[in-house]
Amino acid sequence: MIFEWVNLGFNLADGHPTAFYVVHGVLIVVNVVLGVVLGVIGWRAWRGSGEVRGRTGDGG
C-alpha cells in the first residue's frame, strides 16, 4: 500500500486531465472507507472474542 500511495502522489503531481483526479479521488475515498469498515469489524470481533473466552473460561 505504501508503494501505491507514493506512486499516486507522483502521478497526481504530473498534471493530468480532470477525469484522472476524479477517478483517483473516488478510489482513495473507497479505499479509506473500506479500511475503516474492516477495522471496525475486526476491532469488534477481537473484543467480542475476549468476552466469550472470559465467560466460558471461568468454570461455570
Buried (B, 14 or more C-beta within 10 A) or exposed (E): EEEEEEEEEEEBEEEEEEEEEEEBEEEEEEEEEEEEEEEEEEEEEEEEEEEEEEEEEEEE
